[in-house]
Amino acid sequence: MKSLCKSAALAAACGLTLVAGVASAQTAAPAAAPSVAEAPVGPGPTVDNASVGNIAGLMYYCYAHDIDDDTTVRSLGRSLAKRADVKNDPAYAAGGVGKLMVGPGQMFDLTAAESDVRTASCAHAAQRGTELDDGTFILPLQD
């Protein structure tokens, strides 16, 4: 039970959802910690810890790989990419190749994830992108 709590605390610190059935497999792992891409997650890794640059890069990745074909996602991603804090963020390039920042120095590889995890992560990245916008992006008028 103590190791289960320790794993749950570690997952919570990383912003991940720990699935109860996977927790015992995680504690039985060798002493070396698994990479974030191998970390057990629920319906999808959280984008809450991702930088604005990583979110902008993910929006490009999601649109370019037809995971989210909404042109608003493409436009918002481009708008975010013009920001100075994004241009200097190394996590922007990581996002562009499908790497989601889930914690300080920790990336989740969406390219290796199941389709539903990629789709959910892209949807959450788009939602987070609107929250991170500094007011320079104007949503297109809907007819």
ZAMARGU-4260 file (C-alpha; in steps of 0.2 Angstrom, whole numbers, plus 5000, padded with zeros to 4 digits):
<rodrens>
0) 5000/5000/5000 | 5014/5012/5004 | 5022/5010/4987 | 5005/5012/4979 | 5003/5029/4988
5) 5021/5034/4983 | 5017/5030/4965 | 5001/5039/4966 | 5010/5054/4973 | 5023/5054/4960
10) 5010/5053/4946 | 5000/5067/4954 | 5016/5078/4955 | 5019/5075/4936 | 5001/5080/4932
15) 4996/5062/4927 | 4981/5052/4931 | 4986/5035/4939 | 4974/5020/4934 | 4972/5009/4949
20) 4975/4993/4939 | 4991/4999/4932 | 4998/5005/4949 | 5003/4988/4954 | 5012/4985/4937
25) 5021/5002/4940 | 5027/4997/4957 | 5034/4980/4951 | 5045/4989/4938 | 5063/4988/4939
30) 5072/5001/4950 | 5075/5012/4935 | 5061/5025/4933 | 5051/5023/4917 | 5052/5037/4904
35) 5037/5048/4904 | 5031/5041/4888 | 5029/5024/4897 | 5021/5031/4912 | 5003/5025/4915
40) 4990/5038/4911 | 4972/5039/4911 | 4962/5045/4896 | 4976/5056/4891 | 4991/5066/4899
45) 4987/5083/4905 | 4992/5099/4896 | 4991/5109/4912 | 5010/5109/4914 | 5014/5113/4896
50) 5022/5129/4892 | 5014/5141/4880 | 5027/5136/4867 | 5024/5118/4869 | 5005/5121/4867
55) 5008/5131/4851 | 5020/5117/4844 | 5007/5104/4848 | 4993/5114/4839 | 5004/5113/4824
60) 5007/5095/4826 | 4989/5091/4829 | 4984/5101/4813 | 4998/5094/4802 | 4994/5076/4807
65) 4975/5078/4804 | 4971/5075/4822 | 4962/5091/4824 | 4958/5099/4807 | 4950/5114/4813
70) 4957/5129/4805 | 4955/5139/4821 | 4968/5127/4829 | 4980/5131/4815 | 4977/5150/4816
75) 4978/5150/4835 | 4994/5140/4835 | 5002/5152/4822 | 4996/5167/4833 | 5004/5159/4849
80) 5020/5155/4839 | 5023/5174/4835 | 5025/5178/4854 | 5043/5181/4860 | 5041/5169/4874
85) 5036/5155/4862 | 5050/5159/4849 | 5063/5156/4863 | 5055/5141/4870 | 5064/5125/4866
90) 5047/5116/4870 | 5039/5123/4855 | 5050/5112/4843 | 5046/5097/4854 | 5027/5101/4853
95) 5029/5102/4834 | 5035/5084/4833 | 5022/5077/4845 | 5030/5079/4862 | 5019/5085/4876
100) 5027/5093/4891 | 5020/5085/4907 | 5032/5091/4920 | 5048/5100/4921 | 5060/5092/4909
105) 5047/5078/4906 | 5039/5074/4889 | 5025/5062/4884 | 5027/5056/4866 | 5010/5057/4858
110) 5017/5049/4842 | 5018/5032/4852 | 5001/5035/4860 | 4984/5027/4855 | 4973/5037/4843
115) 4961/5042/4857 | 4974/5048/4868 | 4982/5059/4854 | 4964/5066/4850 | 4960/5070/4868
120) 4977/5078/4870 | 4975/5089/4855 | 4958/5094/4860 | 4965/5099/4877 | 4979/5108/4869
125) 4968/5118/4858 | 4957/5123/4873 | 4973/5127/4883 | 4979/5138/4869 | 4964/5149/4870
130) 4967/5151/4888 | 4985/5156/4885 | 4981/5168/4871 | 4987/5186/4876 | 4973/5194/4866
135) 4981/5195/4849 | 4971/5181/4842 | 4953/5185/4836 | 4942/5171/4833 | 4934/5170/4816
140) 4916/5175/4814 | 4904/5160/4814 | 4890/5160/4801
</rodrens>
